[in-house]
Amino acid sequence: MPFAQIYLIEGRTEAQKRALIEKVTSAIVEAIDAPKENVRVWLQDVPKENWGIAGVSAKDLGR
């Protein structure tokens, strides 16, 4: 059972997340010929203050 885990800085819309899940699932099915029903995708929203970029939080960077 293929399992994709994706971490994102919080702030994406539900529609964007839905589209990402659909496209990641399709890519896995196409790349390894896995049955669509067996593909799992987990999106993890990370608060901006918990995401560091070059030693600074994404929140402090205004992301």
N, C-alpha and C positions, 0 to 999 in steps of 0.2 A: 504494500500500500504506500504509494508516494505521499510524502508529507512535506509541504513547503511552509516555512516559518518566516514571516517578513515583519521587521520592525520599522515603524514609521513615526516621525515626529507628529504629535497630535495636530489635528486641524483639517484633515481631509473630510469631505462630505461622504454621506452614506452612498451616494451614487458613484463617487470615485472609488470607494472601497469595493462596491459591487462589481464595477468594471475591472478592477485589478484582480479580484478573485476569479472572474470569468476568463480573463486573458492568461493568467498564470496556469489555471487548469487546462486550458486549450494548449498552451505551450508544452506542458508535461505530457499530455496525451499524444501530441504530435512527435515529441522528441523521443519518447521511450515506449510508445505504443501501449500505454497503460489504459485500462478501462476507465472511462470518465467517472464512473461510480466509485472507483477506488481512490481517487485523488482527494487529498485533504489540503486545505489552505488555511493557515492561521495568521491573522493580522494582529499585531500587537501595537497599540498606540502608546507611545512613550511621552510623558509630559516634557515640555520644552526645557524645563529646569533640570531634567534628568538626562539630557542629551548633550554631550560635549563635542565641540568642534574646535580643534587647535587649542585646547586648554580652556575654552570659554563655553558656558552653557548656551544652547540655542536661544533661550529666552533673552539672555543678555546681549546676544547678537541681533536680536530683533527678528528672528526667523519664525 
